[in-house]
Amino acid sequence: MIKKGDTYKHPVTFTQEQVIGFAEITGDKNPIHLDADYAANTVFKRPIVHGFLAGAVFSKVFGTLFPGEGTIYLHQEMKFTAPTYVDEPYEAIFEVVEVNTEKHVGTISCSLVNAKGEPCIIGSAKLKHNVQFV
């Protein structure tokens, strides 16, 4: 059973192959993600991971690890606060901020932080889970 105050952490690293695959699937072929020469002339100085690819770690964790199988995604908010780069370590951090046991719904703060602990994505999600939020 998951309760208010519970936390969970998950390490993640993104590869250029994942970025290319995401670009193919979504059609978002913005050169900021795919072209090192182009990206070198931007504020980022090198290609960045698509924000929604980086944020997809939240979906992975919610659907498979915490709360896990049976999770129904109801809502997600994300604010992109810093770039995410390939081949660098990140950590997705989660904290349960509210649980409605009658509706089996939990609100979870979620963030993706870099190796220095600086947030790249901050947000919150609302999830339904009939077993974990009781």
Buried (B, 14 or more C-beta within 10 A) or exposed (E): EBEEEBEBEBEBEBEBEBBEEBBEEEEBEEEBBBEEEEBEEEEEEEBBBBBBBBBBBBBEBBBEBBBBEEBBEEEBEBEBBBBBBBEEEBBBBBBBEEBEEEEBBBBBBBBBBBEEEEBBBBBBBBBBBEEBBE
